[in-house]
């Protein structure tokens, strides 16, 4: 189970550089931050892993034991209330200062984002301020796009539902397009050249391993 502190980072992704600017110290386990809570004499210790998982403890520095009453919903009193307020204020501030809004919520979208980051070291580029649910990846050497991660209505892909979907646009060779479009979960490229781009809906209908292979091919095609 996630530490209760993780709740404050919900739908946000870590920016490690901002952690360091905030005052976190990097170590073998990720990043750590400590501060005294005014009025209580307690110490707040926050840890963040390289993957962005957050944990926090309020400690009694005299005994080294954790204080947990601020996490109990039924606990009341001015002292507990003050500790809880400071705990929540600091974690909220860390969330706002060191974590960025995560636009894409689909589990498969997050898997693809992690794959691209680990494989190519690339981050999404949000080119359209009025469309925060749309972003692209491009090669560093050619500056050509090799993928687009978009949020669209399923109706635009031919479904009867107007529910939002997160989709991935990828490059392909024109001679391969017909074969791809005969596969389950593949569609003509949304908002792209339909002769050399296609779309996959990131709802699990196409396995992530298969999508990763397709993404590698698209990356290679953006070299030309």
C-alpha positions as CSV (number, residue, x, y, z in Angstrom):
1,X,0.0,0.0,0.0
2,X,1.3,3.5,-0.8
3,X,2.3,5.8,2.0
4,X,-0.5,8.3,2.8
5,X,1.9,11.0,1.6
6,X,1.6,9.6,-1.9
7,X,-2.0,11.0,-2.0
8,X,-0.7,14.5,-2.3
9,X,1.2,13.6,-5.6
10,X,-1.9,12.1,-7.2
11,X,-1.9,12.6,-11.0
12,X,1.5,14.2,-10.9
13,X,4.9,13.2,-12.1
14,X,8.3,13.9,-10.5
15,X,10.7,16.6,-11.7
16,X,14.0,15.5,-10.0
17,X,15.7,18.8,-10.8
18,X,13.0,20.7,-8.9
19,X,13.5,18.4,-5.9
20,X,17.1,19.5,-5.6
21,X,16.2,23.1,-6.0
22,X,13.6,22.7,-3.2
23,X,16.2,21.4,-0.8
24,X,16.1,17.6,-1.2
25,X,19.4,15.7,-1.0
26,X,20.1,12.9,-3.4
27,X,21.2,9.5,-2.0
28,X,21.3,5.9,-3.0
29,X,17.6,5.4,-2.3
30,X,16.5,8.5,-4.2
31,X,16.0,11.9,-2.5
32,X,15.4,12.9,1.1
33,X,14.2,16.1,2.9
34,X,14.0,17.0,6.5
35,X,12.6,19.9,8.5
36,X,11.5,20.7,12.0
37,X,7.8,21.3,12.5
38,X,7.4,24.6,14.4
39,X,5.7,24.4,17.8
40,X,5.7,20.6,18.1
41,X,9.4,19.8,18.3
42,X,8.8,17.0,15.8
43,X,10.9,16.3,12.7
44,X,9.3,15.7,9.2
45,X,11.2,13.4,7.0
46,X,10.2,13.0,3.4
47,X,11.6,10.5,1.0
48,X,11.1,10.3,-2.8
49,X,12.3,7.4,-5.0
50,X,13.7,7.9,-8.5
51,X,10.3,6.7,-9.7
52,X,8.4,9.4,-7.8
53,X,7.0,7.3,-5.0
54,X,6.7,9.5,-1.8
55,X,6.8,8.5,1.8
56,X,6.8,10.8,4.9
57,X,7.2,10.4,8.6
58,X,6.7,12.7,11.5
59,X,9.4,11.7,14.1
60,X,10.0,12.5,17.7
61,X,13.8,13.4,17.6
62,X,14.3,12.5,21.2
63,X,13.2,8.9,20.9
64,X,13.4,8.4,17.1
65,X,9.9,7.0,17.2
66,X,7.3,8.0,14.6
67,X,4.3,10.1,15.5
68,X,1.1,8.9,13.7
69,X,-1.9,10.5,15.4
70,X,-2.0,13.1,12.6
71,X,-2.9,10.3,10.2
72,X,-5.8,9.0,12.2
73,X,-9.1,10.5,11.0
74,X,-10.7,10.3,14.5
75,X,-7.8,12.0,16.3
76,X,-8.6,15.5,17.4
77,X,-7.2,18.2,19.6
78,X,-5.3,21.4,18.9
79,X,-1.8,19.7,19.0
80,X,-2.8,16.9,16.6
81,X,-4.6,19.4,14.4
82,X,-1.5,21.7,14.2
83,X,0.8,18.8,13.3
84,X,-1.7,17.5,10.7
85,X,-2.0,21.0,9.2
86,X,1.8,21.5,8.9
87,X,2.3,18.0,7.5
88,X,-0.4,18.5,4.8
89,X,0.8,22.0,4.0
90,X,4.4,20.9,3.4
91,X,3.5,17.9,1.3
92,X,1.1,20.1,-0.7
93,X,3.9,22.6,-1.3
94,X,6.3,19.8,-2.4
95,X,3.6,18.5,-4.8
96,X,3.2,21.9,-6.3
97,X,6.9,22.8,-6.5
98,X,8.5,19.5,-7.4
99,X,5.8,17.5,-9.3
100,X,4.1,18.4,-12.5
101,X,0.6,17.6,-13.6
102,X,0.3,14.3,-15.3
103,X,-1.9,14.7,-18.3
104,X,-2.2,11.1,-19.3
105,X,-3.9,8.8,-16.9
106,X,-4.4,5.5,-18.8
107,X,-2.2,2.7,-17.4
108,X,-0.9,1.8,-20.8
109,X,0.0,5.5,-21.6
110,X,2.1,5.5,-18.5
111,X,3.8,2.3,-19.5
112,X,4.7,3.8,-22.9
113,X,5.9,7.0,-21.4
114,X,8.2,5.0,-19.1
115,X,9.4,2.9,-22.0
116,X,10.3,6.0,-24.1
117,X,12.1,7.6,-21.1
118,X,14.1,4.5,-20.3
119,X,14.9,3.6,-24.0
120,X,15.6,7.0,-25.6
121,X,15.7,9.4,-22.7
122,X,13.0,11.5,-24.3
123,X,10.3,13.4,-22.6
124,X,6.9,14.4,-24.0
125,X,6.7,17.9,-25.7
126,X,3.5,19.7,-25.1
127,X,3.4,22.0,-28.2
128,X,-0.2,23.2,-28.0
129,X,-1.1,25.2,-24.8
130,X,-4.8,25.1,-25.6
131,X,-4.6,21.3,-26.0
132,X,-2.8,20.0,-22.9
133,X,-3.9,16.4,-23.6
134,X,-1.8,16.3,-26.7
135,X,2.0,15.9,-26.9
136,X,4.7,14.5,-29.2
137,X,8.1,12.8,-29.0
138,X,10.8,13.7,-31.4
139,X,14.3,12.4,-32.2
140,X,17.1,14.5,-30.8
141,X,19.3,14.1,-33.9
142,X,16.8,14.8,-36.7
143,X,14.2,16.7,-34.7
144,X,11.5,14.6,-36.5
145,X,8.5,13.4,-34.6
146,X,8.3,9.6,-34.1
147,X,5.2,9.4,-32.0
148,X,2.3,11.5,-30.7
149,X,0.3,10.8,-27.6
150,X,-3.2,12.3,-27.8
151,X,-6.5,12.5,-26.0
152,X,-9.6,12.2,-28.3
153,X,-13.2,11.2,-28.3
154,X,-13.7,7.6,-29.3
155,X,-16.3,8.9,-31.9
156,X,-13.4,10.3,-33.9
157,X,-12.1,6.8,-34.4
158,X,-15.4,5.4,-35.5
159,X,-16.7,4.2,-32.1
160,X,-20.3,4.9,-31.0
161,X,-19.1,6.1,-27.6
162,X,-18.1,9.8,-27.0
163,X,-15.9,8.6,-24.1
164,X,-12.3,10.1,-24.1
165,X,-9.5,7.8,-25.1
166,X,-5.7,8.2,-25.1
167,X,-4.1,7.2,-28.4
168,X,-0.7,6.8,-29.9
169,X,0.2,7.8,-33.4
170,X,3.2,6.1,-35.0
171,X,5.1,6.1,-38.3
172,X,5.2,3.1,-40.7
173,X,6.3,2.4,-44.2
174,X,3.4,3.0,-46.7
175,X,3.6,-0.5,-48.0
176,X,3.0,-1.9,-44.4
177,X,0.0,0.3,-43.6
178,X,-2.8,-1.9,-45.1
179,X,-1.6,-5.0,-43.1
180,X,-1.4,-3.0,-39.9
181,X,-4.9,-1.6,-40.3
182,X,-6.3,-5.1,-40.6
183,X,-5.1,-5.9,-37.1
184,X,-7.3,-5.5,-34.0
185,X,-6.8,-2.1,-32.3
186,X,-5.1,-0.3,-35.2
187,X,-6.7,2.7,-36.9
188,X,-5.8,5.2,-39.7
189,X,-3.4,7.9,-38.3
190,X,-5.4,10.5,-36.4
191,X,-4.5,14.0,-37.5
192,X,-1.5,12.7,-39.4
193,X,-0.6,11.7,-42.9
194,X,-2.8,8.6,-43.4
195,X,-0.3,7.1,-45.9
196,X,2.5,6.7,-43.4
197,X,1.0,7.0,-39.9
198,X,-1.4,4.9,-37.9
199,X,-3.1,5.0,-34.5
200,X,-3.3,2.6,-31.6
201,X,-5.8,3.1,-28.7
202,X,-4.0,2.7,-25.4
203,X,-6.8,0.7,-23.7
204,X,-5.0,-2.6,-23.5
205,X,-6.5,-3.9,-26.8
206,X,-2.9,-4.1,-28.2
207,X,-0.3,-5.5,-25.7
208,X,2.3,-3.0,-24.5
209,X,5.1,-5.3,-25.6
210,X,3.8,-5.1,-29.2
211,X,3.4,-1.4,-29.0
212,X,6.9,-1.0,-27.8
213,X,8.2,-2.9,-30.8
214,X,6.1,-0.7,-33.1
215,X,7.5,2.4,-31.4
216,X,11.0,1.3,-32.0
217,X,10.2,1.0,-35.7
218,X,8.7,4.4,-35.8
219,X,11.7,5.8,-34.1
220,X,14.0,4.3,-36.8
221,X,11.8,5.7,-39.5
222,X,12.2,9.2,-38.1
223,X,15.9,9.0,-38.8
224,X,15.4,9.7,-42.6
